[in-house]
Amino acid sequence: MLAIAHRAGNDLVALRTAFEYGADLVEADIHAYRGRLEVRHRKTLGPWWLWDRGELVRRRDVLQLHELLAAADGDPRLMLDLKGIHPRLARRLAAELAAAPDTTICTQHWWMLRAFRDAPNVRLVLSAGSRRGLRRLRSRLRREPAYGACVHRRLLTPETVTELRRATDVVFTWPVDTAADLADARRLGVSGAIGKNLTVLL
């Protein structure tokens, strides 16, 4: 089972640690804001600040995509999760990745993935975090197979995973943060587990 470091790409120290631990993929959250591609999970709180769970961070201190790519130094284990619905996010990211090594792109906003359809170096993963999203995903994959699917663990059954794997190369799930979560992911039969604790996953 692939070990995917959840949000570890949002911080350069965590990125290096995940690479050193041997994570198969390292996830990073990508937002577009005023012409920049920011690497963050935090929410915007005006033009100067970001916020998440009571923590304030200055926007000027947020990691930028070009800094993440430079730190990864060609390592193909990045998985970039497209956040928000900025109309230029996908196009700008596709341009940034044109000369990059293999990269995995995932999002719950599947229309964004059209920007990468002709990119041979990009693996596309369709995400679903709700029952409605899973129904749409199953319908979509019956019509159009994809490299991968990523589904919240509470939505999955072994039968659903088997169905998804007929139309994809990989099926990922999250969150997998404890030994019990990992045992459940194995029971489900997924091919990749996304979690914050690599000592559990590896």
C-alpha positions in Angstrom: 0.0 0.0 0.0 1.3 3.4 -0.9 2.1 5.8 1.9 1.0 9.4 1.2 2.1 12.2 3.6 -0.9 14.4 4.2 -0.1 18.1 3.8 3.6 17.5 4.3 4.3 19.4 1.1 2.9 22.6 2.7 6.1 23.0 4.7 9.6 22.5 3.5 10.9 20.9 6.7 8.0 18.4 6.6 8.6 17.9 2.9 12.2 16.8 3.4 11.2 14.7 6.4 8.6 12.9 4.3 11.0 12.3 1.5 13.6 11.0 4.0 11.1 8.7 5.6 10.3 7.1 2.3 6.8 8.4 1.6 5.5 7.2 -1.8 3.8 10.6 -2.3 3.8 13.9 -0.5 0.6 16.0 -0.7 0.6 19.8 -0.9 -2.4 22.1 -1.1 -2.3 24.6 -4.0 -4.3 27.9 -4.0 -4.3 30.8 -6.5 -4.3 34.3 -5.0 -3.6 37.5 -6.9 -1.3 36.1 -9.5 0.5 33.7 -7.1 0.3 30.0 -6.6 0.4 29.5 -2.8 1.1 26.2 -1.0 -1.2 26.2 2.0 -4.2 24.6 3.7 -5.0 27.8 5.7 -7.9 29.9 4.7 -7.7 33.5 3.6 -8.5 36.2 6.2 -8.1 39.3 4.1 -5.1 40.3 2.0 -2.5 40.1 4.7 -3.4 37.1 6.9 -4.2 33.4 6.7 -6.1 31.4 9.4 -6.5 27.8 10.4 -7.8 26.5 13.7 -7.0 29.6 15.6 -3.6 30.2 14.2 -2.8 33.4 12.2 0.0 33.5 9.7 1.2 36.4 7.6 0.5 35.8 3.9 4.0 37.1 3.0 5.4 34.0 4.9 3.4 31.5 2.9 5.3 29.0 0.8 5.0 29.6 -3.0 4.8 26.9 -5.6 8.1 27.7 -7.2 9.8 27.3 -3.8 8.1 23.9 -3.3 9.2 22.7 -6.8 12.8 24.0 -6.2 12.9 22.1 -2.8 11.6 18.9 -4.4 14.4 19.2 -6.9 12.8 17.0 -9.5 11.5 14.3 -7.1 8.4 12.8 -8.8 6.7 12.1 -5.5 4.7 15.4 -5.2 0.9 15.1 -5.2 -0.6 18.6 -5.7 -4.2 19.0 -4.4 -5.9 21.9 -6.2 -8.0 23.9 -3.7 -10.6 26.6 -4.3 -12.2 27.3 -7.7 -10.0 30.1 -9.0 -10.6 30.0 -12.8 -6.8 30.4 -13.6 -5.4 28.0 -11.0 -5.3 24.9 -13.2 -3.9 26.7 -16.3 -1.2 28.5 -14.3 -0.2 25.2 -12.6 -0.1 23.4 -15.9 2.2 26.0 -17.3 4.5 25.7 -14.2 4.6 21.9 -14.5 5.3 21.9 -18.3 9.0 21.1 -17.8 8.6 19.4 -14.4 9.1 15.6 -13.8 6.1 13.3 -13.2 3.6 14.9 -10.8 0.3 13.7 -9.4 -2.6 16.2 -9.4 -5.8 15.7 -7.5 -8.9 17.8 -6.8 -12.6 17.6 -5.9 -13.1 20.2 -8.7 -12.7 17.8 -11.6 -13.2 20.4 -14.3 -9.8 21.8 -13.4 -8.2 18.6 -14.6 -9.0 19.4 -18.2 -5.9 21.7 -18.2 -3.6 18.7 -17.8 -5.2 16.2 -20.2 -2.4 16.7 -22.8 0.4 16.7 -20.2 2.2 13.4 -20.4 4.1 14.0 -17.1 0.9 14.5 -15.0 -1.2 11.7 -13.3 -4.8 12.8 -12.6 -6.7 11.7 -9.5 -10.4 12.6 -9.0 -11.3 13.2 -5.3 -14.6 12.7 -3.5 -15.4 13.8 0.0 -19.1 13.3 0.2 -21.7 10.7 -0.7 -22.9 12.9 -3.5 -19.3 13.3 -4.7 -18.8 9.5 -4.6 -22.0 8.9 -6.7 -20.7 11.4 -9.3 -17.3 9.8 -9.2 -18.6 6.3 -9.8 -20.8 7.6 -12.7 -17.8 9.5 -14.2 -15.5 6.6 -14.1 -18.0 4.3 -15.8 -17.8 6.7 -18.8 -14.2 7.8 -18.6 -11.5 5.9 -16.7 -8.8 7.8 -14.9 -5.4 7.2 -13.4 -6.7 7.4 -9.8 -9.5 8.1 -7.4 -9.3 9.5 -3.9 -12.2 9.0 -1.5 -12.8 9.7 2.2 -12.5 6.5 4.1 -16.0 6.7 5.8 -17.6 6.5 2.3 -15.8 3.3 1.2 -16.7 -0.4 1.3 -14.6 -3.2 -0.1 -17.2 -3.5 -2.9 -16.9 0.1 -3.8 -13.1 0.0 -3.9 -13.3 -3.1 -6.2 -15.6 -1.1 -8.5 -13.3 1.9 -8.5 -10.2 -0.1 -9.2 -11.8 -1.5 -12.4 -11.6 2.0 -13.9 -8.4 3.3 -12.2 -4.8 2.4 -11.6 -5.0 3.5 -7.9 -7.5 4.2 -5.2 -6.4 6.4 -2.3 -8.2 7.1 0.9 -8.0 9.5 3.8 -7.7 10.1 6.8 -5.4 7.2 7.9 -3.7 8.5 11.0 -3.8 5.5 13.5 -3.0 1.8 13.4 -6.8 1.1 13.5 -7.3 3.5 10.5 -4.6 1.6 8.6 -6.1 -1.8 9.4 -9.4 -0.5 8.0 -7.7 0.8 4.9 -6.2 -2.6 4.3 -9.6 -4.2 4.9 -11.1 -1.9 2.2 -8.4 -2.9 -0.3 -7.3 0.6 -1.3 -3.9 1.0 -3.0 -2.8 4.2 -1.0 -3.4 5.6 2.4 -3.2 9.4 3.1 -2.2 10.3 6.7 -0.2 12.7 8.8 1.7 10.1 10.8 4.3 8.4 8.6 5.3 6.1 11.4 1.9 4.5 11.1 1.9 4.3 7.3 5.4 3.0 6.8 
